[in-house]
Amino acid sequence: MRIQWLTVAAAASLATLSWAQSIPSCAAACLESALTQSTCDATDFACICKDTQLMSSVETCTLASCNVIDALSAKNTTGALCGDEIRDNTVVTPVVTAVSGFFAVVAVGMRLFEWHSQSEIHWADLCAVSALVCTVVMGILEFFMSADGFGKDIWTIEPYKIERIVKFTWLTEIFYFAALGLTKITVLLFYLRVFPHQGMKMTCLISIGVCAAFTAAFTLAIIFHCWPIEYGWTSWTGETQGQCFDLNAFVWAHASISIVLDVWIMLIPVTTLLKLQLGTRKKVNLLIMFGIGIFITIVSCIRLSSFSTFANTANPTYDNVATAYWSVLEAYVSVICCCLPAVRSLLRRVLPSCFGSTDGSVPTATYALSKRSGANPNTGIKKSVTNVITFQQRSNESDTFELVDGDNVQHTDYKGW
C-alpha cells in the first residue's frame, strides 16, 4: 500500500514538474503566488482546475506579467492540463467559400458565354470578371487561413501562424472592398444599356461616380489603416511600434454605406418600370429581376450583426469566423446577382421551352370546326360545312421579355427607354 502511495506521489510530482517546465516562468510564478491563497495542493490538478477564483487570479497575473506569446502559451498548457474542450470551426469558411464560389464562377462563365455568342463585350462584363477575380483571390486566402488554424482558439495556434492569419485577413479585406464596389458598378452599367433616356443616364453616371469613389477610398484606407503597413499584422504581439486607426468603426462605416448604396441602386429603376405600358404580371417580373439586389442587402445586414466582437475580441481566430464566411458569401452573392440578367438571356436562348423564346416569332393556332347539315330529302345529297379559324397571340400579351438584347433592338414594350 505504501509502495502504491509513493508511486502516485512520484507521478504527481513528475507531472507537476513537467507542467512547470512547459509553461513560461512568468506564468509559473503567478500560479505559485496564487496557490498560497488557495486550499488546493500544488499537485492536485483537479482542484486547481475547478477553483475558478484561483484560475482567474492566475490569468490576470499572467496577462500583466507575461508578453502576449508567453501568455498564450500558458493558456494553452493550462487548458490541455485541465482537459478544456478543443474547439474547431476551421471547416466552416472553406465550405461556404467553395459552394458560393462555384455558383459565382458558373454565373460569370454563363455571362461570358453570352458575350461570346454576341461577339461583343461591354464595360459591365469587364467589371463582373474583375469582381470575380477579387472574390476568388479572397476565397483562396480563406483556405490558407483555415489551414493555419483560423476557426480555432488563438492560444492553440503557433505564433507564426497567427501572424500569417492576421496578414491574410488584411488582404481579404482589400479584395472584399474592391469586389463589392465592382459589382455595384456592374449593375449600374447594365442600367445604362437598358435605360437610354437622359434622366436615367445621368442618375446612373452620378451613381457610378459615387460607387467608384466609395470603393477607391475604402480600399486605400484599409491598405494604409496601420503605419507602417506591416504593423497591421505584427501589432498583436505587443512588441512592435506603430499606430492604426479604429478598425471596428471603419468596418461598421463601410458596411453601413454599402447597404445604403445597395438599396439606392435597387430603387433607381423602380419609377421607370412602373411607368411602362405593361401588364401587372410583366411589371412584377421586371421588378423582381431588378430587385435581385435585395439578397445582397439581406446578407449584408446579417454580416453586420456579426460585427459585435470584430476587432475587439481577445480570441479573433475563433470569434471572427462568422464575420469571415458572411463576408465571403456576400461577395460571391453580389457577383451572382450582377450576372443574373445575362444568365437569364442565355437560358432563354439555350432552353426556350423553359425560359421563353427570343426568336421574335408569334405563336399561332388553327382550329377546324365541322358541322354536318344533314341530307336533302329531295336529292339524297349529304352536305357538310367546315370552318377553319386561325389566330395569332398578340405580341403585347406575351409573358416573356428580354432584358439584354443581343441585336441592340429594343422590345416594343420598352420603347422610350
Sine and cosine of phi, psi and omega as CSV:
sin_phi,cos_phi,sin_psi,cos_psi,sin_omega,cos_omega
0.00,0.00,-0.67,0.74,0.02,-1.00
-0.90,0.43,-0.58,0.82,0.01,-1.00
-0.90,0.43,-0.67,0.74,0.01,-1.00
-0.89,0.46,-0.68,0.73,-0.01,-1.00
-0.89,0.46,-0.67,0.75,0.02,-1.00
-0.90,0.43,-0.59,0.80,0.02,-1.00
-0.90,0.43,-0.71,0.70,0.02,-1.00
-0.89,0.45,-0.68,0.73,0.00,-1.00
-0.89,0.46,-0.66,0.76,0.02,-1.00
-0.91,0.42,-0.66,0.75,0.02,-1.00
-0.89,0.45,-0.67,0.74,0.02,-1.00
-0.90,0.44,-0.65,0.76,0.01,-1.00
-0.90,0.43,-0.68,0.73,0.03,-1.00
-0.89,0.45,-0.66,0.75,0.02,-1.00
-0.89,0.45,-0.67,0.74,0.02,-1.00
-0.89,0.45,-0.69,0.72,0.01,-1.00
-0.89,0.45,-0.69,0.72,0.01,-1.00
-0.88,0.47,-0.69,0.73,0.00,-1.00
-0.91,0.42,-0.68,0.74,-0.01,-1.00
-0.89,0.45,-0.56,0.83,-0.01,-1.00
-0.98,0.21,-0.40,0.92,-0.07,-1.00
-1.00,0.06,-0.34,0.94,0.02,-1.00
-0.99,-0.16,0.44,-0.90,0.01,-1.00
-0.86,0.51,0.48,-0.88,-0.06,-1.00
-0.88,0.47,-0.55,0.84,-0.02,-1.00
-0.91,0.42,-0.62,0.78,0.02,-1.00
-0.96,0.29,-0.60,0.80,0.03,-1.00
-0.89,0.45,-0.62,0.79,0.03,-1.00
-0.91,0.41,-0.60,0.80,0.04,-1.00
-0.91,0.42,-0.65,0.76,0.02,-1.00
-0.91,0.41,-0.68,0.73,-0.01,-1.00
-0.88,0.48,-0.66,0.76,0.01,-1.00
-0.93,0.37,-0.64,0.77,-0.03,-1.00
-0.94,0.34,-0.53,0.85,-0.03,-1.00
-0.91,0.41,-0.43,0.90,0.01,-1.00
-0.92,0.39,-0.34,0.94,0.00,-1.00
-0.95,-0.30,0.23,0.97,-0.02,-1.00
-0.86,-0.51,0.38,-0.92,0.04,-1.00
-1.00,0.08,-0.09,1.00,-0.04,-1.00
-0.98,0.20,0.60,-0.80,0.10,-1.00
-0.99,0.17,0.45,-0.89,-0.05,-1.00
-0.89,0.46,-0.39,0.92,-0.01,-1.00
-0.99,-0.17,-0.01,1.00,-0.03,-1.00
-1.00,-0.07,0.99,0.11,-0.06,-1.00
-0.90,0.44,-0.59,0.80,0.00,-1.00
-0.87,0.49,-0.68,0.73,0.02,-1.00
-0.91,0.41,-0.69,0.73,-0.02,-1.00
-0.88,0.48,-0.71,0.71,-0.06,-1.00
-0.93,0.37,-0.51,0.86,-0.03,-1.00
-1.00,0.10,-0.27,0.96,-0.02,-1.00
-0.99,0.13,1.00,-0.04,-0.08,-1.00
-0.90,0.44,-0.58,0.82,0.02,-1.00
-0.91,0.41,-0.66,0.75,0.04,-1.00
-0.89,0.46,-0.74,0.68,-0.03,-1.00
-0.91,0.42,-0.59,0.81,0.04,-1.00
-0.92,0.40,-0.64,0.77,0.02,-1.00
-0.91,0.42,-0.67,0.74,0.02,-1.00
-0.90,0.43,-0.68,0.74,-0.02,-1.00
-0.90,0.44,-0.68,0.73,0.02,-1.00
-0.89,0.46,-0.68,0.73,0.01,-1.00
-0.91,0.42,-0.65,0.76,-0.03,-1.00
-0.90,0.43,-0.69,0.72,0.01,-1.00
-0.89,0.45,-0.51,0.86,-0.01,-1.00
-0.99,0.12,-0.51,0.86,-0.12,-0.99
-0.99,-0.12,-0.46,0.89,-0.11,-0.99
-0.96,-0.28,0.36,-0.93,0.18,-0.98
-0.97,0.24,0.10,-1.00,-0.12,-0.99
-0.88,0.47,-0.70,0.71,-0.05,-1.00
-0.90,0.44,-0.69,0.72,0.03,-1.00
-0.91,0.41,-0.62,0.79,0.01,-1.00
-0.90,0.44,-0.66,0.75,0.04,-1.00
-0.91,0.40,-0.63,0.78,0.03,-1.00
-0.89,0.46,-0.67,0.74,0.01,-1.00
-0.91,0.41,-0.65,0.76,0.02,-1.00
-0.89,0.45,-0.66,0.75,0.00,-1.00
-0.91,0.41,-0.69,0.73,0.00,-1.00
-0.91,0.43,-0.70,0.72,0.02,-1.00
-0.90,0.44,-0.66,0.75,0.02,-1.00
-0.89,0.45,-0.64,0.77,0.03,-1.00
-0.92,0.40,-0.66,0.75,-0.01,-1.00
-0.91,0.40,-0.62,0.79,-0.04,-1.00
-1.00,0.06,-0.02,1.00,0.04,-1.00
0.95,0.32,0.55,0.84,0.02,-1.00
-0.89,0.46,0.49,-0.87,0.01,-1.00
-0.88,0.47,0.72,-0.70,0.06,-1.00
-1.00,-0.04,0.94,-0.33,-0.06,-1.00
-1.00,-0.05,0.67,-0.74,-0.06,-1.00
-0.53,-0.85,0.96,-0.29,0.08,-1.00
-0.91,-0.42,0.44,0.90,-0.09,-1.00
-0.92,0.40,-0.31,0.95,-0.08,-1.00
-1.00,0.08,-0.32,0.95,-0.14,-0.99
-0.91,0.42,-0.81,0.58,-0.06,-1.00
-0.88,0.47,-0.69,0.72,0.05,-1.00
-0.87,0.50,-0.60,0.80,0.01,-1.00
-0.91,0.40,-0.73,0.68,0.03,-1.00
-0.87,0.49,-0.66,0.75,0.00,-1.00
-0.90,0.43,-0.71,0.70,-0.05,-1.00
-0.91,0.41,-0.71,0.71,-0.05,-1.00
-0.93,0.36,-0.80,0.60,-0.02,-1.00
-0.92,0.40,-0.59,0.81,0.03,-1.00
-0.91,0.42,-0.60,0.80,0.04,-1.00
-0.86,0.51,-0.74,0.67,-0.03,-1.00
-0.92,0.38,-0.55,0.83,0.04,-1.00
-0.92,0.40,-0.68,0.74,0.03,-1.00
-0.90,0.44,-0.66,0.75,0.03,-1.00
-0.89,0.46,-0.70,0.72,-0.02,-1.00
-0.88,0.47,-0.72,0.69,0.01,-1.00
-0.93,0.37,-0.60,0.80,0.05,-1.00
-0.87,0.49,-0.67,0.74,0.05,-1.00
-0.91,0.41,-0.60,0.80,0.05,-1.00
-0.90,0.45,-0.68,0.73,0.00,-1.00
-0.93,0.37,-0.58,0.82,0.06,-1.00
-0.90,0.44,-0.65,0.76,0.06,-1.00
-0.89,0.45,-0.66,0.75,0.05,-1.00
-0.89,0.45,-0.68,0.73,0.00,-1.00
-0.89,0.46,-0.63,0.78,-0.02,-1.00
-0.93,0.36,-0.43,0.90,0.01,-1.00
-1.00,-0.06,-0.14,0.99,0.02,-1.00
0.84,0.55,0.58,0.81,0.08,-1.00
-0.49,-0.87,0.45,-0.89,-0.01,-1.00
-0.77,-0.64,0.56,-0.83,-0.02,-1.00
-0.87,-0.49,0.28,-0.96,0.02,-1.00
-0.87,0.49,-0.55,0.84,0.03,-1.00
-0.88,0.48,-0.61,0.80,0.02,-1.00
-0.91,0.42,-0.67,0.75,0.01,-1.00
-0.90,0.43,-0.63,0.78,0.03,-1.00
-0.91,0.40,-0.64,0.77,0.01,-1.00
-0.90,0.44,-0.68,0.74,0.02,-1.00
-0.91,0.41,-0.66,0.75,0.02,-1.00
-0.89,0.46,-0.64,0.77,0.04,-1.00
-0.89,0.45,-0.65,0.76,0.03,-1.00
-0.89,0.45,-0.66,0.75,0.02,-1.00
-0.86,0.51,-0.70,0.71,0.01,-1.00
-0.88,0.47,-0.68,0.73,-0.03,-1.00
-0.94,0.35,-0.58,0.82,0.02,-1.00
-0.92,0.40,-0.69,0.73,0.06,-1.00
-0.87,0.49,-0.68,0.73,0.04,-1.00
-0.86,0.51,-0.69,0.73,0.01,-1.00
-0.91,0.42,-0.65,0.76,0.03,-1.00
-0.88,0.47,-0.67,0.74,0.03,-1.00
-0.89,0.46,-0.59,0.81,0.04,-1.00
-0.89,0.45,-0.59,0.80,0.04,-1.00
-0.90,0.43,-0.69,0.72,0.03,-1.00
-0.90,0.44,-0.65,0.76,0.01,-1.00
-0.89,0.46,-0.69,0.73,0.01,-1.00
-0.90,0.43,-0.60,0.80,0.04,-1.00
-0.90,0.43,-0.51,0.86,0.02,-1.00
-0.99,0.14,-0.18,0.98,0.05,-1.00
0.85,-0.52,0.11,0.99,0.04,-1.00
-0.91,0.42,0.91,-0.42,-0.15,-0.99
0.84,-0.55,-0.10,0.99,0.07,-1.00
-0.93,-0.36,0.27,-0.96,0.09,-1.00
-0.90,0.44,0.65,-0.76,-0.15,-0.99
-0.89,0.46,-0.50,0.86,-0.03,-1.00
-0.96,0.26,-0.15,0.99,0.05,-1.00
-1.00,-0.10,-0.01,1.00,-0.07,-1.00
-0.96,-0.28,0.62,-0.78,0.01,-1.00
-0.93,0.38,0.58,-0.82,-0.09,-1.00
-0.81,0.59,-0.68,0.73,-0.05,-1.00
-0.92,0.40,-0.47,0.88,0.06,-1.00
-0.97,0.26,-0.57,0.82,0.07,-1.00
-0.87,0.49,-0.71,0.70,0.01,-1.00
-0.87,0.50,-0.64,0.77,0.00,-1.00
-0.93,0.36,-0.61,0.79,0.04,-1.00
-0.89,0.46,-0.70,0.72,0.01,-1.00
-0.89,0.45,-0.65,0.76,0.00,-1.00
-0.91,0.41,-0.69,0.72,0.00,-1.00
-0.93,0.37,-0.52,0.86,0.08,-1.00
-0.88,0.47,-0.68,0.73,0.04,-1.00
-0.88,0.48,-0.67,0.74,0.02,-1.00
-0.92,0.40,-0.64,0.77,0.01,-1.00
-0.90,0.44,-0.56,0.83,0.03,-1.00
-0.90,0.43,-0.63,0.78,0.03,-1.00
-0.88,0.48,-0.77,0.64,-0.02,-1.00
-0.94,0.35,-0.50,0.86,0.05,-1.00
-0.90,0.43,-0.75,0.66,0.00,-1.00
-0.88,0.48,-0.67,0.74,0.00,-1.00
-0.91,0.42,-0.68,0.73,-0.03,-1.00
-0.89,0.45,-0.71,0.70,-0.01,-1.00
-0.89,0.45,-0.65,0.76,0.04,-1.00
-0.90,0.43,-0.65,0.76,-0.01,-1.00
-0.92,0.39,-0.60,0.80,0.02,-1.00
-0.93,0.37,-0.59,0.81,0.07,-1.00
-0.89,0.46,-0.71,0.70,0.01,-1.00
-0.91,0.42,-0.59,0.81,0.04,-1.00
-0.85,0.52,-0.72,0.69,0.01,-1.00
-0.90,0.43,-0.67,0.74,-0.01,-1.00
-0.91,0.40,-0.61,0.79,0.07,-1.00
-0.91,0.41,-0.55,0.84,0.09,-1.00
-0.91,0.42,-0.65,0.76,0.06,-1.00
-0.86,0.52,-0.63,0.77,-0.01,-1.00
-0.87,0.49,-0.53,0.85,-0.01,-1.00
-0.97,0.25,-0.62,0.79,-0.12,-0.99
-0.98,-0.18,-0.18,0.98,0.06,-1.00
-0.85,-0.53,0.99,0.11,-0.14,-0.99
-0.99,0.13,-0.14,0.99,-0.06,-1.00
-0.95,0.32,0.42,-0.91,-0.27,-0.96
-0.88,0.48,-0.69,0.73,-0.03,-1.00
-0.87,0.49,-0.69,0.72,0.01,-1.00
-0.92,0.38,-0.63,0.77,0.02,-1.00
-0.87,0.50,-0.70,0.71,-0.01,-1.00
-0.90,0.44,-0.67,0.75,0.03,-1.00
-0.87,0.49,-0.70,0.72,-0.02,-1.00
-0.92,0.40,-0.67,0.75,-0.01,-1.00
-0.90,0.43,-0.67,0.75,0.04,-1.00
-0.90,0.43,-0.67,0.75,0.01,-1.00
-0.90,0.43,-0.62,0.78,0.05,-1.00
-0.88,0.47,-0.67,0.74,0.03,-1.00
-0.89,0.46,-0.67,0.74,0.02,-1.00
-0.90,0.44,-0.71,0.70,0.00,-1.00
-0.90,0.43,-0.63,0.77,0.02,-1.00
-0.91,0.42,-0.68,0.74,0.02,-1.00
-0.91,0.40,-0.67,0.75,0.03,-1.00
-0.87,0.50,-0.72,0.70,-0.03,-1.00
-0.91,0.41,-0.73,0.68,-0.02,-1.00
-0.89,0.45,-0.68,0.73,-0.06,-1.00
-0.90,0.44,-0.74,0.67,-0.06,-1.00
-0.96,0.28,-0.54,0.84,0.03,-1.00
-0.91,0.40,-0.70,0.71,0.04,-1.00
-0.92,0.40,-0.60,0.80,-0.02,-1.00
-0.91,0.41,-0.65,0.76,-0.01,-1.00
-0.94,0.33,-0.50,0.86,0.05,-1.00
-0.90,0.44,-0.67,0.75,-0.08,-1.00
-0.95,-0.31,0.50,0.87,-0.05,-1.00
-0.94,0.33,-0.28,0.96,0.12,-0.99
-0.80,-0.60,0.52,-0.86,0.07,-1.00
-0.66,-0.75,0.81,-0.58,-0.04,1.00
-0.90,0.44,0.31,-0.95,-0.12,-0.99
-0.84,0.55,-0.67,0.75,-0.05,-1.00
-0.92,0.39,-0.24,0.97,0.05,-1.00
-0.90,0.44,-0.37,0.93,0.02,-1.00
-0.88,0.47,-0.53,0.85,0.00,-1.00
-0.92,-0.40,0.11,0.99,0.09,-1.00
-0.90,-0.44,-0.22,0.98,-0.08,-1.00
-0.91,0.42,-0.40,0.92,-0.06,-1.00
-0.88,0.47,-0.40,0.92,-0.01,-1.00
-0.97,0.24,-0.35,0.94,-0.05,-1.00
0.96,0.26,0.18,0.98,-0.07,-1.00
-0.93,-0.37,0.03,1.00,0.00,-1.00
-0.89,-0.46,0.30,-0.95,-0.05,-1.00
-0.94,-0.34,0.64,-0.77,0.03,-1.00
0.23,-0.97,-0.13,-0.99,0.02,-1.00
-0.53,-0.85,0.52,-0.85,0.01,-1.00
-0.69,-0.72,0.48,-0.88,0.12,-0.99
-0.99,0.11,0.12,-0.99,-0.09,-1.00
-0.93,0.37,0.98,-0.21,-0.06,-1.00
-0.93,0.37,-0.56,0.83,-0.02,-1.00
-0.90,0.44,-0.72,0.69,0.04,-1.00
-0.90,0.43,-0.58,0.82,-0.02,-1.00
-0.90,0.44,-0.74,0.67,-0.04,-1.00
-0.94,0.33,-0.53,0.85,0.10,-1.00
-0.90,0.44,-0.67,0.74,0.01,-1.00
-0.89,0.45,-0.70,0.71,0.01,-1.00
-0.88,0.47,-0.74,0.68,-0.04,-1.00
-0.89,0.46,-0.66,0.75,-0.02,-1.00
-0.91,0.41,-0.73,0.69,0.00,-1.00
-0.91,0.42,-0.63,0.78,0.01,-1.00
-0.88,0.48,-0.67,0.74,0.02,-1.00
-0.91,0.42,-0.67,0.75,0.04,-1.00
-0.87,0.49,-0.68,0.73,0.02,-1.00
-0.91,0.42,-0.64,0.77,0.03,-1.00
-0.88,0.48,-0.70,0.71,0.02,-1.00
-0.89,0.45,-0.67,0.74,0.01,-1.00
-0.88,0.47,-0.69,0.72,0.00,-1.00
-0.90,0.45,-0.59,0.81,0.04,-1.00
-0.92,0.38,-0.56,0.83,-0.07,-1.00
-0.99,0.15,-0.33,0.94,-0.07,-1.00
-0.80,0.60,-0.76,0.65,-0.09,-1.00
-1.00,0.07,-0.07,1.00,-0.15,-0.99
-0.87,0.49,-0.75,0.66,-0.04,-1.00
-0.86,0.51,-0.70,0.72,-0.01,-1.00
-0.91,0.41,-0.66,0.75,-0.02,-1.00
-0.91,0.42,-0.62,0.79,-0.01,-1.00
-0.93,0.36,-0.40,0.92,-0.01,-1.00
-1.00,0.10,-0.18,0.98,-0.03,-1.00
-0.91,0.41,0.56,-0.83,0.04,-1.00
-0.99,0.12,0.96,0.29,-0.04,-1.00
-0.78,-0.62,0.33,-0.94,0.11,-0.99
-0.94,0.34,0.27,-0.96,-0.04,-1.00
-0.86,0.51,-0.65,0.76,-0.04,-1.00
-0.89,0.45,-0.67,0.74,0.01,-1.00
-0.91,0.42,-0.66,0.75,-0.01,-1.00
-0.89,0.46,-0.67,0.75,0.03,-1.00
-0.89,0.46,-0.69,0.73,0.01,-1.00
-0.88,0.48,-0.67,0.74,0.01,-1.00
-0.92,0.40,-0.68,0.73,0.01,-1.00
-0.89,0.46,-0.59,0.80,0.06,-1.00
-0.91,0.41,-0.69,0.72,-0.01,-1.00
-0.88,0.47,-0.72,0.70,-0.03,-1.00
-0.98,0.18,-0.20,0.98,0.00,-1.00
-0.99,-0.15,0.25,0.97,-0.02,-1.00
-0.89,0.46,-0.33,0.95,0.02,-1.00
-0.90,0.43,-0.20,0.98,0.03,-1.00
-0.88,0.47,-0.49,0.87,0.04,-1.00
-0.91,0.42,-0.63,0.77,0.03,-1.00
-0.90,0.44,-0.68,0.74,-0.02,-1.00
-0.89,0.45,-0.65,0.76,0.02,-1.00
-0.88,0.47,-0.73,0.68,0.01,-1.00
-0.89,0.45,-0.62,0.79,0.01,-1.00
-0.89,0.45,-0.66,0.75,0.00,-1.00
-0.92,0.40,-0.64,0.77,0.04,-1.00
-0.90,0.43,-0.68,0.74,0.04,-1.00
-0.87,0.49,-0.62,0.78,0.00,-1.00
-0.87,0.49,-0.58,0.81,0.00,-1.00
-0.93,0.36,-0.32,0.95,0.00,-1.00
-1.00,0.10,0.01,1.00,-0.04,-1.00
-0.99,0.12,0.07,1.00,-0.10,-1.00
-0.87,0.49,-0.49,0.87,-0.02,-1.00
-0.91,-0.41,-0.09,1.00,-0.09,-1.00
-0.88,0.47,0.71,-0.71,0.07,-1.00
0.94,0.35,-0.12,0.99,0.00,-1.00
-0.86,-0.51,0.01,1.00,-0.03,-1.00
-1.00,0.05,0.50,-0.87,0.07,-1.00
-1.00,0.04,-0.08,1.00,-0.03,-1.00
-0.75,-0.66,0.88,0.48,-0.15,-0.99
-0.91,0.42,-0.51,0.86,-0.05,-1.00
-0.93,0.36,-0.31,0.95,0.07,-1.00
-0.96,-0.28,-0.70,0.72,-0.11,-0.99
-0.95,0.31,-0.41,0.91,-0.08,-1.00
-0.99,-0.12,0.22,0.98,0.02,-1.00
-0.88,0.47,-0.69,0.73,-0.01,-1.00
-0.87,0.49,-0.68,0.73,0.04,-1.00
-0.87,0.49,-0.62,0.78,-0.03,-1.00
-0.92,0.40,-0.78,0.63,-0.09,-1.00
-0.96,0.26,-0.47,0.88,0.10,-0.99
-0.94,0.34,-0.54,0.84,0.07,-1.00
-0.91,0.41,-0.71,0.71,0.03,-1.00
-0.88,0.47,-0.71,0.70,-0.02,-1.00
-0.89,0.46,-0.67,0.74,0.02,-1.00
-0.88,0.48,-0.69,0.73,-0.01,-1.00
-0.89,0.45,-0.71,0.70,-0.02,-1.00
-0.94,0.34,-0.62,0.79,0.05,-1.00
-0.89,0.45,-0.60,0.80,0.05,-1.00
-0.88,0.48,-0.68,0.73,0.02,-1.00
-0.90,0.43,-0.69,0.72,-0.01,-1.00
-0.88,0.47,-0.73,0.68,-0.05,-1.00
-0.90,0.45,-0.62,0.79,-0.03,-1.00
-0.95,0.30,-0.20,0.98,0.02,-1.00
-0.98,-0.19,-0.16,0.99,-0.13,-0.99
-0.88,0.48,-0.65,0.76,0.04,-1.00
-0.86,0.52,-0.69,0.73,0.03,-1.00
-0.93,0.37,-0.59,0.81,0.04,-1.00
-0.89,0.45,-0.68,0.74,0.01,-1.00
-0.90,0.44,-0.65,0.76,0.03,-1.00
-0.87,0.50,-0.68,0.73,0.01,-1.00
-0.91,0.41,-0.69,0.73,-0.03,-1.00
-0.90,0.43,-0.55,0.84,0.03,-1.00
-0.92,0.38,-0.51,0.86,0.03,-1.00
-0.99,0.15,-0.61,0.79,-0.05,-1.00
-0.98,0.17,-0.63,0.78,-0.03,-1.00
-0.82,-0.57,0.93,0.37,-0.06,-1.00
-0.89,0.46,-0.47,0.88,-0.02,-1.00
-0.93,0.37,-0.42,0.91,-0.02,-1.00
-0.99,-0.14,-0.58,0.81,-0.11,-0.99
-0.90,-0.45,0.14,0.99,0.00,-1.00
0.99,-0.13,0.22,-0.98,-0.05,-1.00
-0.94,-0.34,0.52,-0.85,0.01,-1.00
-0.90,-0.44,0.24,0.97,-0.08,-1.00
-1.00,0.09,-0.02,1.00,0.07,-1.00
0.99,0.17,0.00,1.00,-0.01,-1.00
-0.96,0.26,0.49,-0.87,0.00,-1.00
-0.94,-0.34,0.82,-0.58,-0.05,-1.00
-0.91,0.42,0.62,-0.79,0.03,-1.00
-0.83,-0.56,0.33,-0.94,0.04,-1.00
-0.55,-0.84,0.61,-0.79,-0.02,-1.00
-0.81,-0.58,0.74,-0.68,0.02,-1.00
-0.81,-0.59,0.69,-0.72,0.05,-1.00
-0.95,-0.32,0.85,-0.53,0.01,-1.00
-0.94,-0.34,0.90,-0.43,-0.05,-1.00
-0.96,-0.28,0.65,-0.76,0.01,-1.00
-0.68,-0.74,0.81,-0.59,0.03,-1.00
-1.00,-0.10,0.80,-0.61,-0.06,-1.00
-1.00,-0.01,-0.21,0.98,0.00,-1.00
0.99,-0.14,0.00,-1.00,-0.07,-1.00
-0.99,-0.16,0.56,-0.83,0.08,-1.00
-0.98,0.22,0.85,-0.52,-0.07,-1.00
-0.91,0.41,-0.38,0.92,-0.03,-1.00
-0.99,0.12,-0.61,0.80,-0.10,-0.99
-0.96,-0.27,-0.38,0.93,-0.06,-1.00
0.98,0.19,0.18,0.98,-0.02,-1.00
-1.00,0.05,0.75,-0.67,0.06,-1.00
-1.00,-0.07,0.65,-0.76,-0.06,-1.00
-0.76,-0.65,0.66,-0.75,0.09,-1.00
-0.73,-0.68,0.46,-0.89,-0.02,-1.00
-0.84,-0.55,0.75,-0.66,0.04,-1.00
-0.88,-0.48,0.84,-0.54,0.05,-1.00
-0.96,-0.28,0.81,-0.59,0.01,-1.00
-0.97,-0.26,0.82,-0.57,-0.01,-1.00
-0.88,-0.48,0.84,-0.54,0.05,-1.00
-0.87,-0.50,0.75,-0.66,0.03,-1.00
-0.69,-0.73,0.38,-0.93,0.05,-1.00
-0.88,-0.47,0.64,-0.77,0.07,-1.00
-0.96,0.28,0.72,-0.69,-0.01,-1.00
-0.91,0.41,0.65,-0.76,-0.08,-1.00
-0.90,0.44,-0.53,0.85,-0.03,-1.00
-0.98,0.18,0.08,1.00,0.08,-1.00
-0.97,-0.24,0.05,1.00,-0.03,-1.00
-0.92,0.39,0.55,-0.84,0.05,-1.00
-1.00,-0.01,-0.05,1.00,-0.05,-1.00
-0.96,-0.27,0.49,-0.87,0.05,-1.00
-0.44,-0.90,0.46,-0.89,-0.08,-1.00
-0.95,-0.32,0.82,-0.57,0.04,-1.00
-1.00,0.03,-0.47,0.88,0.04,-1.00
-0.81,-0.59,0.94,-0.33,-0.06,-1.00
-0.99,-0.12,0.90,-0.44,-0.06,-1.00
-0.90,0.43,-0.41,0.91,-0.03,-1.00
-0.99,-0.12,0.12,0.99,0.00,-1.00
0.86,0.51,0.46,0.89,0.06,-1.00
-0.95,-0.30,0.85,-0.53,-0.07,-1.00
-0.98,0.18,0.58,-0.82,0.09,-1.00
-0.91,0.42,0.58,-0.82,-0.04,-1.00
-0.86,0.50,-0.48,0.88,0.03,-1.00
-0.92,0.40,-0.31,0.95,-0.06,-1.00
-0.95,-0.32,0.36,0.93,-0.01,-1.00
-0.88,0.47,0.73,-0.68,-0.01,-1.00
0.99,-0.15,-0.07,1.00,0.06,-1.00
-0.94,0.33,0.00,0.00,0.00,0.00
